[in-house]
Amino acid sequence: GWLRNMVKRVNARQEEHGTRFTVNIGFTYEGLKALGLSQRSLDSFPEAFRVGMRGRAHIVGDVGPHAPEHWEGDLGGPDIHAMALIRTDSDQGREVGSQVLRDEMDATGGVEVRFVQDTMALAHENGIGSEGEHFGFADPISQPPIEGVDTPSYPGDGVPEPNGTWRPLKPGEFLLGYEDEAGPAGTPTPDPPELRLNGTYVVFRKLHQEVAAFRRYLVIAAKALYGSDDQYHQDLVAAKIMGRWRSGCPLDLSPDKDNPAIAADPQRRNNFTYEGDDQGLRCPLGSHLRRSNPRATPLKRATAVRRHRLIRRGVEYGPLLKDGALEDDGVDRGLINLFIQADIERQFEFVQKEWMKGGEFIGLDPNEQDPINGVGGEGSQMLVPGAKQPFLFDLPTFVKVKGGEYLFVPGLKALEGLIEQKF
């Protein structure tokens, strides 16, 4: 009953009690099973989705401080069946939207809320309309454009062509039932085709950020790399770790100092390929940005970068840590990431396992992990070419996974079909 009420809200801009909000809904494998989806259709879903994020933790490197035993509540477990995502432009909208859904659940029964996460976009000082995040960087800066979608596309956002231009990615990389970068057939599951058409997979991740530890480490690392811990060298280390200056300006375009004018220009801020920087002198090979999208970097393990792109929607939770504070205040703060793709294993899991949790793919030490999302701790390292002492060692764990889910988000017709048990 509750789900029938939800259908009219999905992707529709609601206006109730003087506020506006939109709702989307995604299902876990256990949730589809609870809805009564046929065994044939259940079995047609890819293994990664059927097993779920908790069961795939060892594959994506969610070990140590990221391991499921440290996750919150029931996240990743069999008791989470669906996730409703409410988007609004005000605190009031969030409260009203949440209460409307709770009231409908109470009225129909049979649904229990197991996890709630409030989020709020943080402003960033660069003033270009970009949001910020707790480490102080503008975010998000880049998203892959999709062929046939009427949204602005800027140089550097898509796939580099030999003539120096950029093209959007095929829609089937993100939406089921359409041509992808491998050909017109697209992703062939789940069955029947009516179930997958216009559907997608969303990976939900809750990430706690150790902001004070990050700030303290910048002081130590600046001294170790450059012999000075003044503000410029702290900012430089932060940029080397992330791959962009805090304004959003990429190191590849301005390696020695921040250039907010580049960050503010959508025609320039993503228009780079790392060409001519095979050693990582401008932007370290192991920086977070370069790992997330190696662009034209020659890779030691042959793979088509365009087959591993993700649409990321990130939004922050928790208040900002006081400016200049170097000690943690005990408040939970971090980032909620939603990764959108047509194939969890080929896209999210590949990026996590190969690009974030390893170094061999790009010619680094196999033990070198992403400095932001890696496991960190004793034995961790990062190569920073061009520094007086070019290695960082024993990086703290700056980001800790607190839980997550693999979700199937059906198209509207498929959602109606699920409710009517057509599949």
C-alpha positions in Angstrom: 0.0 0.0 0.0 2.7 2.5 0.9 4.6 1.8 -2.3 1.4 2.5 -4.4 1.3 5.9 -2.7 5.0 6.4 -3.5 4.6 5.9 -7.3 2.9 9.2 -7.8 5.7 11.0 -5.9 8.7 9.5 -7.7 10.4 12.1 -9.9 7.5 14.5 -9.4 8.0 17.8 -7.8 5.6 17.8 -4.8 4.3 20.9 -3.1 2.7 20.2 0.2 2.3 22.3 3.4 4.0 25.2 1.6 7.2 23.4 0.7 8.6 21.5 -2.3 10.4 18.2 -2.5 11.1 15.3 -4.8 11.3 11.6 -4.0 13.2 8.6 -5.6 13.2 5.0 -4.4 15.6 2.2 -4.8 15.4 -1.4 -3.8 18.0 -3.9 -2.4 18.0 -7.5 -3.6 16.2 -8.5 -0.4 13.7 -5.8 -1.1 12.9 -7.1 -4.5 12.5 -10.5 -3.0 10.1 -9.1 -0.4 8.0 -7.4 -3.2 7.4 -10.9 -4.7 9.6 -10.6 -7.8 9.8 -13.9 -9.6 12.8 -16.2 -8.9 13.6 -16.0 -12.6 13.9 -12.2 -12.5 15.7 -12.3 -9.2 18.3 -14.7 -10.6 18.8 -12.5 -13.6 20.3 -9.7 -11.5 24.2 -9.6 -11.5 26.0 -11.2 -8.6 27.3 -8.0 -7.1 23.8 -6.7 -6.6 22.5 -10.0 -5.3 25.2 -10.3 -2.7 25.1 -6.6 -1.7 27.7 -4.2 -0.4 28.3 -5.9 2.9 29.0 -9.2 1.2 31.3 -7.6 -1.4 33.3 -5.6 1.2 36.4 -7.8 0.7 36.3 -7.3 -3.0 36.2 -3.5 -3.0 38.7 -3.2 -0.1 36.3 -2.3 2.7 38.6 -3.8 5.3 40.2 -2.5 8.5 38.6 0.8 9.5 36.2 0.5 6.5 35.0 -3.1 7.4 31.3 -3.9 7.8 31.7 -4.6 11.6 32.2 -0.8 11.9 29.1 0.1 9.9 26.1 1.9 11.4 22.8 0.2 12.2 21.5 -2.4 9.7 23.2 -0.9 6.6 24.2 -3.5 4.1 22.2 -6.2 6.0 19.2 -8.3 4.9 16.7 -6.2 6.8 17.1 -3.1 4.6 14.7 -3.5 1.6 14.3 0.0 0.1 15.7 3.5 0.4 13.6 6.6 -0.2 15.7 9.6 -1.2 14.1 13.0 -0.6 15.6 16.1 -2.2 14.6 19.6 -1.3 16.0 23.1 -1.1 15.3 23.9 2.5 15.4 22.4 6.0 11.6 22.8 6.2 11.3 20.9 3.0 13.3 18.0 4.4 11.2 17.9 7.5 7.9 18.1 5.7 8.9 15.6 3.1 10.2 13.1 5.7 7.0 13.5 7.7 4.7 13.0 4.7 6.4 9.7 3.9 6.3 8.6 7.6 2.6 9.4 7.9 1.9 7.4 4.7 3.9 4.5 6.1 2.1 4.6 9.4 -1.3 4.7 7.6 -0.7 1.7 5.5 1.6 -0.3 7.9 4.0 -3.0 7.0 7.0 -0.7 6.7 9.6 0.1 9.4 12.2 2.8 9.2 15.7 1.4 10.0 18.0 4.2 9.0 17.7 8.0 8.5 20.4 10.3 7.3 19.9 14.1 7.0 22.2 15.9 4.7 22.8 19.5 3.7 24.9 21.1 0.9 27.7 23.2 2.2 28.6 26.5 0.5 32.1 27.0 -0.8 34.1 30.2 -0.5 35.0 30.3 -4.2 31.5 31.6 -5.0 31.1 29.8 -8.4 27.9 28.1 -7.4 29.8 24.9 -6.4 29.2 23.2 -3.2 31.9 22.5 -0.7 32.9 19.6 1.5 34.4 19.2 4.9 38.1 19.1 3.9 37.5 22.5 2.3 37.4 21.6 -1.4 34.9 22.7 -4.0 32.7 19.7 -4.9 31.4 18.5 -7.2 33.4 19.9 -10.1 33.0 17.3 -12.9 30.3 14.9 -14.0 30.3 12.7 -17.2 27.8 14.1 -19.8 25.3 11.7 -21.4 24.6 11.6 -25.1 21.0 12.7 -25.9 20.5 14.4 -22.5 19.7 18.1 -22.7 22.1 19.4 -20.0 25.2 21.6 -20.4 28.4 19.8 -21.4 31.8 21.4 -21.1 35.3 20.5 -22.3 36.8 17.8 -20.3 33.6 16.3 -19.0 33.4 13.3 -21.4 35.6 11.1 -23.6 38.6 12.7 -25.2 38.7 12.4 -29.0 41.9 12.4 -31.2 41.1 15.8 -32.6 41.2 17.4 -29.1 37.4 17.6 -28.6 35.3 15.8 -26.0 32.2 13.7 -26.6 29.5 12.7 -24.2 29.2 9.0 -23.0 26.6 6.7 -24.4 23.4 6.6 -22.2 23.7 2.9 -21.6 26.7 3.5 -19.3 24.3 4.8 -16.7 20.8 3.8 -17.8 19.6 0.3 -18.5 18.1 -0.5 -21.9 20.2 1.8 -24.0 23.4 1.6 -26.1 26.6 1.8 -24.1 30.3 2.3 -25.0 30.6 -1.4 -26.0 27.7 -1.4 -28.4 23.9 -1.1 -29.0 22.9 -4.0 -26.8 23.8 -2.3 -23.5 23.7 -4.1 -20.2 21.7 -7.3 -20.8 20.2 -7.8 -17.3 17.9 -8.0 -15.4 15.1 -9.8 -17.2 12.6 -9.2 -18.6 13.6 -6.1 -20.7 10.6 -4.2 -19.4 12.0 -4.5 -15.9 15.4 -3.0 -16.7 14.3 -0.3 -19.2 15.1 3.1 -17.8 16.4 1.6 -14.6 19.8 2.1 -13.0 21.9 1.0 -10.1 22.7 3.4 -7.3 25.5 2.7 -4.8 24.9 4.5 -1.5 27.9 5.2 0.7 28.1 7.0 4.0 31.7 8.3 4.6 32.8 9.8 7.9 35.5 12.4 7.4 38.4 12.9 9.9 38.8 16.7 9.4 41.1 17.5 12.3 43.4 14.6 11.4 43.5 15.9 7.8 44.5 19.4 8.9 47.1 18.1 11.3 48.6 15.9 8.6 49.0 18.7 6.2 51.3 20.4 8.6 53.4 17.2 9.0 53.4 16.4 5.3 54.3 20.0 4.2 57.4 19.9 6.5 58.3 16.4 5.2 57.9 17.1 1.5 59.0 20.7 1.2 60.8 21.6 4.4 58.2 24.2 5.3 54.8 24.0 7.0 53.7 27.5 6.0 50.2 28.0 4.7 51.2 27.8 1.0 52.9 24.5 1.4 50.0 23.1 3.4 47.7 24.1 0.6 50.1 22.6 -1.9 50.1 19.2 -0.1 46.3 19.3 0.1 46.2 19.9 -3.7 48.8 17.1 -4.3 46.6 14.7 -2.3 43.4 15.7 -4.0 44.6 16.6 -7.5 42.9 20.0 -7.4 43.4 23.2 -5.4 40.7 23.9 -2.9 39.0 26.3 -5.4 38.5 23.4 -7.8 41.4 24.5 -10.1 43.2 21.3 -11.3 46.9 20.8 -10.7 47.4 19.8 -14.3 46.5 23.3 -15.4 48.1 25.2 -12.6 50.6 23.1 -10.7 52.4 25.7 -8.6 49.6 28.0 -7.3 45.9 28.1 -7.1 44.1 29.9 -9.9 40.4 30.5 -8.9 39.8 32.1 -12.3 40.3 28.6 -13.9 38.0 27.0 -11.3 35.3 29.6 -12.0 35.4 29.0 -15.8 33.4 25.8 -16.9 35.1 25.9 -20.3 38.6 25.5 -18.6 38.3 23.8 -15.2 38.0 20.3 -16.6 39.7 20.7 -20.0 42.9 18.7 -19.4 44.1 15.2 -20.1 47.4 14.8 -18.1 49.2 14.6 -21.4 52.9 15.2 -20.9 52.7 14.5 -17.2 53.4 10.7 -17.2 55.7 11.0 -14.2 53.1 13.0 -12.1 55.3 16.1 -11.6 52.3 18.4 -12.1 49.6 16.1 -10.6 50.7 13.0 -8.7 49.7 9.7 -10.4 48.2 8.6 -7.1 46.2 11.7 -6.3 42.5 11.2 -5.7 41.4 13.1 -8.8 43.7 11.2 -11.1 42.7 7.9 -9.8 39.0 8.7 -10.1 39.4 9.5 -13.8 42.9 8.9 -15.3 41.8 10.6 -18.5 44.6 10.0 -21.1 47.2 8.8 -18.5 49.0 5.7 -20.0 47.8 2.8 -17.8 49.9 -0.3 -17.1 46.8 -2.4 -17.1 45.0 -1.9 -20.4 41.4 -0.8 -19.9 39.1 1.7 -21.5 38.6 4.6 -19.0 35.2 5.4 -20.6 33.9 2.0 -19.4 34.5 2.8 -15.8 32.9 6.2 -15.4 30.4 7.0 -12.7 27.9 9.7 -12.1 28.4 10.9 -8.5 26.0 12.9 -6.4 27.7 13.9 -3.2 26.1 15.8 -0.3 27.5 16.5 3.1 26.2 15.8 6.6 27.2 17.3 9.9 28.4 20.8 10.8 31.7 22.2 9.6 34.6 21.9 12.1 35.6 25.3 13.4 38.1 27.1 11.2 41.7 26.3 12.3 40.7 23.6 14.8 43.3 20.8 14.9 41.5 18.6 17.4 38.3 16.6 16.8 35.2 17.9 18.5 33.5 14.5 18.6 30.7 15.4 16.1 30.0 13.1 13.2 30.5 14.8 9.9 31.2 13.5 6.4 29.8 12.8 2.9 27.0 10.8 1.5 27.9 9.6 -2.0 25.4 8.2 -4.5 27.1 6.6 -7.5 24.9 6.0 -10.6 25.8 3.3 -13.2 24.5 0.5 -15.3 27.0 -2.2 -14.0 28.1 -2.1 -10.3 30.9 -4.6 -10.8 32.4 -2.9 -13.9 32.0 0.6 -12.7 31.8 1.2 -8.9 33.6 -2.0 -7.8 36.3 -1.7 -10.5 37.1 1.9 -9.6 37.2 1.0 -5.9 39.3 -2.2 -6.2 41.7 -1.3 -9.1 41.9 2.5 -9.0 41.3 3.5 -5.4 42.8 0.5 -3.5 45.8 -0.3 -5.7 48.7 1.3 -7.5 49.8 -1.1 -10.2 47.3 0.1 -12.8 49.1 3.4 -13.1 52.7 2.3 -12.5 52.9 2.8 -8.7 53.8 0.5 -5.9 51.0 -2.1 -5.5 50.5 -1.1 -1.9 49.9 2.6 -2.7 46.2 3.4 -2.2 44.2 6.5 -2.8 45.2 9.0 -0.1 41.6 10.1 0.6 39.7 6.8 0.4 42.4 4.3 1.1 42.8 2.2 4.2 45.7 4.3 5.5 47.8 3.6 8.6 51.2 2.0 9.0 52.8 1.1 5.7 50.6 3.4 3.6 52.4 5.7 1.2 52.1 8.2 -1.6 54.6 9.3 -4.2 54.8 13.1 -4.8 57.3 13.6 -7.6 59.2 16.9 -7.5 59.2 17.3 -3.7 62.5 17.5 -1.8 61.6 14.2 -0.2 59.1 12.7 -2.6 57.2 10.1 -0.4 54.5 10.5 2.2 54.4 7.6 4.6 51.9 6.3 7.2 49.0 8.4 6.0 46.1 8.5 8.5 42.7 7.1 7.4 41.0 10.4 6.5 37.7 8.9 5.4 36.0 5.9 7.0 33.1 3.9 5.4 30.2 3.9 7.8 27.9 1.8 5.7 26.1 1.5 2.3 23.8 -0.3 0.0 23.6 -1.5 -3.6 20.2 -0.3 -4.9 18.2 -1.0 -8.1 16.2 2.1 -9.1 13.6 1.1 -11.6 12.0 3.2 -14.3 8.5 4.5 -13.6 6.8 1.8 -15.7 8.9 -0.9 -14.2 8.1 0.4 -10.7 4.4 0.2 -11.5 5.0 -3.3 -12.8 6.8 -4.3 -9.6 3.8 -3.2 -7.5 1.4 -5.1 -9.7 3.8 -8.1 -9.6 4.0 -8.3 -13.4 7.6 -9.6 -13.2 
